[in-house]
Amino acid sequence: MEMILWILAVILVVYGIYTIFRGRLLMGIVFIVVGLLVGPGGVSLFT
């Protein structure tokens, strides 16, 4: 389960950075914050 959360967090953060480069700053920041919250290295929402 931890590996799945880690992969999901990486995908969210990368997509957030991609979204920022496309010009949607607020949405990109939201994706990055959610990615950091979901990841096992952060404050996981699923524990």
Backbone bond lengths (Angstrom), bond angles and torsions (degrees), N, CA, C in turn:
res aa  C-N    CA-C-N  psi(-1)  N-CA   C-N-CA  omega(-1)  CA-C   N-CA-C  phi
1 M - - - 1.460 - - 1.527 110.65 -
2 E 1.326 116.17 -38.87 1.461 119.87 -178.43 1.526 111.09 -63.40
3 M 1.312 117.07 -38.28 1.466 121.27 179.79 1.526 110.93 -65.42
4 I 1.322 116.68 -39.42 1.465 120.62 178.61 1.523 110.18 -64.54
5 L 1.336 117.32 -42.95 1.464 120.76 178.19 1.524 111.18 -63.41
6 W 1.333 116.39 -39.02 1.456 120.52 -179.81 1.526 110.47 -64.41
7 I 1.332 116.42 -43.80 1.466 120.83 179.06 1.525 110.42 -64.77
8 L 1.322 117.53 -42.39 1.459 121.71 177.89 1.526 110.92 -61.90
9 A 1.328 117.17 -41.33 1.457 121.15 178.82 1.522 111.14 -63.51
10 V 1.315 117.38 -42.61 1.471 121.11 179.19 1.528 110.33 -63.48
11 I 1.317 116.61 -42.89 1.465 120.39 179.36 1.523 110.52 -62.40
12 L 1.328 117.17 -43.65 1.462 120.40 -179.70 1.524 111.84 -64.07
13 V 1.322 117.38 -42.04 1.465 120.28 -179.12 1.530 110.49 -67.84
14 V 1.321 117.28 -43.41 1.469 120.13 178.68 1.522 110.45 -63.40
15 Y 1.323 116.84 -41.85 1.466 119.99 178.43 1.533 110.72 -66.31
16 G 1.330 116.84 -35.26 1.459 120.19 176.20 1.518 112.32 -63.25
17 I 1.330 116.84 -42.04 1.464 120.65 177.41 1.528 110.00 -65.18
18 Y 1.316 116.60 -42.08 1.464 121.62 177.42 1.530 110.66 -60.41
19 T 1.329 116.62 -41.91 1.460 121.20 -179.83 1.530 111.01 -65.57
20 I 1.330 117.02 -38.22 1.471 120.38 177.10 1.526 110.15 -62.48
21 F 1.327 117.40 -42.62 1.459 120.34 179.73 1.523 112.06 -67.46
22 R 1.318 117.42 -24.16 1.466 120.94 177.09 1.522 111.85 -81.90
23 G 1.342 117.66 -3.66 1.456 120.59 174.12 1.513 115.58 103.89
24 R 1.321 118.65 4.28 1.466 120.77 179.82 1.527 108.27 -108.27
25 L 1.321 115.61 80.70 1.460 122.65 -172.56 1.526 112.30 -61.08
26 L 1.317 117.70 -49.64 1.461 121.00 -175.94 1.528 111.75 -62.93
27 M 1.320 117.06 -44.04 1.469 120.27 -179.96 1.524 110.41 -66.22
28 G 1.315 117.22 -37.45 1.456 120.74 177.48 1.515 112.23 -63.49
29 I 1.323 116.57 -41.61 1.460 120.92 178.06 1.518 110.47 -64.47
30 V 1.322 117.09 -39.33 1.470 120.83 178.26 1.527 110.41 -61.52
31 F 1.335 117.27 -45.16 1.471 120.28 179.08 1.522 111.26 -62.44
32 I 1.335 117.29 -41.00 1.460 120.32 -179.51 1.528 110.68 -65.56
33 V 1.322 117.41 -44.13 1.469 120.71 -179.78 1.528 110.51 -64.32
34 V 1.317 117.58 -43.24 1.468 120.63 178.40 1.528 110.12 -63.42
35 G 1.325 116.78 -39.97 1.454 120.36 177.43 1.520 112.27 -62.09
36 L 1.317 116.99 -39.63 1.459 120.51 178.35 1.531 111.52 -70.56
37 L 1.324 117.60 -31.43 1.462 120.47 178.26 1.528 112.52 -74.40
38 V 1.328 116.46 -34.72 1.458 120.62 -177.41 1.518 111.43 -76.98
39 G 1.309 116.76 -34.74 1.464 121.56 -173.66 1.519 112.77 -60.36
40 P 1.319 116.39 146.34 1.466 121.03 -179.89 1.519 112.52 -66.15
41 G 1.313 117.97 -20.02 1.461 120.28 176.85 1.530 112.18 -80.75
42 G 1.333 116.41 -16.57 1.451 121.29 179.59 1.505 111.03 -102.19
43 V 1.307 115.51 -151.70 1.455 121.04 178.01 1.520 106.49 -91.57
44 S 1.323 117.34 95.01 1.453 120.46 -174.52 1.532 110.80 -69.29
45 L 1.311 115.31 134.41 1.458 120.65 179.17 1.520 112.00 -78.42
46 F 1.328 117.58 -11.76 1.453 121.03 -173.67 1.535 113.24 -103.97
47 T 1.329 117.73 12.79 1.470 118.99 178.60 1.505 109.86 -115.84
